[in-house]
């Protein structure tokens, strides 16, 4: 029996309520002759009966029990076991519409330097979820066209910065050539970092509007104790450390994750950041951070280019700095960082804010 052209990799963590629709859409694509395929489900230690459900209802699906709940590690495990030219990463809460897989395979067949292709991904209400990833000038990465109405047009494949791992067909040779996804990410921004490495190796990605996939969104993360925003910002720092060294330190000291993370979280992340910066033990990284912090403080206090002893209006500068800190505290109180209801100001912070706002700036 000939090897399939596509291996579908579905990573599951307590997603039983989504699995039937997801796996049936894959089976329908195979039955329609869109391509030859086999499906592997990597289970990350589910406790909702997913294992028994899949083995009972989808006996043809290869079932692999993963030892830990790590989305990127599970993806790597799935692609390592993939047969054929291509591997389709598909979230449990995603459903392939008819013709989607055929369009993705045709796009990669027609473009030998394309490492990945993704369809038009839409929410159940018809709005666009993503048409690929784009990079902003402030070094944040976002889903193109998210929230917009679907114009309903198809058109030819387009080059994009990268593709969302929600539903993406990868050329297995390209994935393996760059080492797959970075397993320190767990999930979020792993697709951005992979796109950067693929691009550096001479590959590119495609958005294929002729294919459509429906995605509910946040099917697993909604059940986890970690918010998407918190994990995403933490992982963005790993991306910056490896790929944007000239802006890394300044971005780190202004990062909301770095400013709010618990000390043990920072201690855990610093060696990973240093390794991606190529800075060994991390002493050079700490020096970079110290200098960046110094520059940020000087910038906000109006001290750029100043030399020690030149300021005759130091009390006024200190007052301005306190006003800036008070403004930040007000924003923290308003946003309740990471949207956690219990993330309120500490008593000392509240007292500082009351003191500064009650007194006004020094003159």
N, C-alpha and C positions, 0 to 999 in steps of 0.2 A: 504494500500500500504506500503510495507516494506521500511525502511529508506535506502538511498543509502550508499554504503561503502565509497565513496569518495565525498568530497565537494571541488570543484575547486574554489579558491579565486583569482580573477583577480582585481588588484588595477589599476585604470585608472586616469590619469591626462592629458587631451588634447592629447589622443592617438588614435583619431578616425581612422586615416589612417592605424593603425595596427590591429584594433579590429576584422575586418571581418576574416582575416586569422587565428588569434588566436582562436576566438570562434568557427570557423568552424572546426578547428583541434580537439577541445575538443568534439564537437558534433560527429565527425567522430569516435573518440575513443569509445564513448557511443554506436553508431550505430553498431560498429564492435563487441560489447560485451566484450570489454577489462575489464570493471568493471561497476557497477551501480554507477551513479553519478548525482549530481546536481551542477549547476554553480551559483555563486554569483559574481556580479560585484560591487565593491565599488568605487564610483566616488568621487574624491577629488576636487570637484568644477571646473570641466572642463568648458571652454568657447568656445569649438570648435564644439558644436553640438553632442558630444558623447552621451549625455543622450537620445535625440530623436532618434538617429541612433540605439542604442541598443534596445530600447523599440519597435522600428518599425521592425527591421530586426531579432532580437533574443528575441521574446516575452517570451520564456521559461526561459530566464536567469533572476535570481533574481537581481533586481536593488536596490542598497542602496545609497542614497545621504549622503556623509560624510560632516561634518560641516567645516573641515579644510583640507588643503593640507599637510598631514603627512602620509608618506608611512607606517611607522611602526605601527602607530595607526590604519590605515586602515586594515593592515594585522591582527592585534589583533581583530579588530571588525569582520572581516570575519571568523576567526577561532572560535571566540566565538559563531558565528551562525552556525558553521559547524555541520552537522549530520554525523553519521557513524564513522568508525574507523580512517579515514585518511583525511587530508586536503592537497590539492595540491596548493602551491603558484605558480602562473604563471604570468610572466610579459606580458604586452600587446604586446610587440614586440617579443614574443616567440611563436613558433609553434611546437606542438607535432607531431612527425613522427609516422606512424602506429606501434603499439606494444609497444610504450614507456610507457604508463600508466600501461599496463598489467605487464611489467617487474618490474616497481617500486612497485606495489602492491604485487607481488610475493616475492620480496626481503624482504619487511617488514613482510609479513606473515611468512617467514621462519626464521626470527631473532627477537624474542620478545624483546630484549634489544636494538634494533636499533630504534632510535627516528626519523631518517630522512633518506631518500634515494633520490639521484639525478642521472639523466641520464648523458650520454655523451652530452655535450652542444657544438654545433658547430656554427661558423659563416656561413652566406649564401655562402661564397666562399669555404666552406668545411674545413677550418682550425679549430682547436679546440679553443673554447672559455674557457672552464673549465672542468676539471674532478674532481672537489672538491677543497677545500681550504687547503693550507698548511701553517704552521707557520715557519717563518725564525728565525734564531738565534738573529737577531737584533730587534725582536718583531715587524716585519711587517708581514702582512698576504697577500698571493697572490693566484691567481688561478693557479692550477696545469696545466702544459702542454700548457698554453695559447700561441697561435700562431703557434704551431706545426702542421704538417700535420697529418690528421686522418689516422692511420694505417688500419682502417676498421675492426679491430678485436673486438670481443665481450668479451667472457670470463666471469668468475664468478664475483659476487659482491665483492668489496674490502672495508675494513675499511679506512676511511679518517678522518682528523681532523674535518672537517665540510663541509657543502654544500652551494652552492650559492642559494640565494632566488629567482633567476631568474626562476628556475623550480625545485621545491623540494617537495617531498611528506613527510608530517610530520604525525607522530602518534599523534592524538589529545590529548590523555591522557598525553603523555610526554610534549607536548607544554604547556598544561594547568598546569601541575604539577610544572613547573619552572616559570610560569607567562608570557610566551610569549616573544615578543620582547620588548626591552627597547625603550620607546617612545620618549626619549630625543634625539635619534639618527636621527630621520626623515628618512634618508636612508644612506647607506654605513656603513660597519663594524657592522651593526645590526646582520648580520648572524654570524660573528665571535664571538660577545659577547654572542649570544644565544648558539653557539656551546660550548663555555667555561662553561656556566652554566649547559648545558645538560651533559657535560662530568663530571663535579663535582658531579652531581646527579646520576652518574652510567650508563648513556646512551652513545651510540656511533652513528656515521653516516656511511652511505654506499654510495659508488660510484657504479652505476649499468651500465656497458658499453653496456649491451644488449638493453638498451633504448636510444633513440636519440631525442634531442630537438634542433631546429634551433633558434638562437637568433641573432637579428640584433645588439643590444647593444646601450645603451645611448639614448633610444627612448624618454624618458621624460626629463632627466637631460639636454639634449641639448637645451631645450626650457626654462630652468630655469636660474635665474641670478647667481646661485651659482655653481662653478665648482666642479666636482667630487673630484679632488685632495684636494681642500681646505676643503670640508666637510668630506672627508675620514680621513684626518690627525687630524682634530678637534675631530672626533669620536674615533680615535685610542687612544687619550688621556683618554677618558672615559673608554675604555677597560683597559688600563694600571692602572688607578686609582683603579678599582675594583679588578682586577685579578693579578696584578704584582706590589704590593706595594713596594717591595724591589728595584725596578728599576724605579719606577714612577717619582720621582723628577728629577733625572738626565736626563731621557728621555724628560721630559717636558721642561726643560730649553734649550735643544738642538733642540726642535721641530721647524720646519719652521713655523707652524701655530702660535705657542706661540710667536715666535720672530716677526711675521709680522702682527698679528691680531690687529684690532683697540681696544683702551682701553675699549670701551663699550662691545665688544665681550668677552674680558678677564673677565671683571666684571660679565658678564652673566654666563660664564662657571665655574668660581671658586667655587661657592656654589655647583654646581653639582659634581665637582671633589671631594670636601670635603665630600659630602654625601656618595660618593662611597668609599672613604677612611675611612669612619666611624669617621670623625674628627669634627663632630658637626658644630660649628660656622665657622670653617675654619682657626682659629688662628694657630693650629698645622700644617695645610697644608702650610700656608704662611711661617712658620718657616722652614719646610722641603725644600721649594723652595729656601729660602734665603741661607740655608746651601749648597744646591746643586749648586746654582749659584756661591757661594764662591769657592766651590771645582772645578767647571769647569774653572773659571778664573785662579785659582792657577795652575791647570793642564796645561792649554794652555800657561801660562807664565813661566812654569818650576819651580813652587814654592811648589811642593808637599812636605809635611813634614817640611816645613820651619817654623821658629819661627820669631816673630817680631824683627827687628833690626839686623838680621844675614846677610842681603844682603849688600855687599860693592859695588856690580855692579848693583844697582837699575836702573841707567839711561839706561844701556844696556837692562835690562829686559823690561823696559817701551817701548823702541824702538822695541823690538821683538813683544811686544803685539800690537803696532800700525801696524806693518807689517801684523800680523795675521788678524786684523780688516780690513785692506785694501784688503786682499785676499778675505775675505767674501763679501765685497762691490763689488768687481769685479765679483764675482759669481752671486750676486743679479742682477747686471747690465746685465750680459750675459743671465741669465735664465728668467729675468723679471718675478719675482715670481708669481706662479700660471698661468703663460702664459698669463697674461693680458697685452696688449700693452701699457697701460698707467702707468704701475708699474715701473717707472724709479727711479733713485736715486734722493733724495732730494738735493736741492742746497748745504746745509751744508755738506752732505755726499760726494757729488762730489768734493767740495773744500777740504775736508779732504783727499780724495783719491789722488787728484792732489798734495797736499802738501807732503804726505808721499812718493808717488812714485817719486816725483821730488827730494826729499832729500836723500832717501835711509835710511838704519838703522843707529841708533846712535852707536857710538863706545865708 
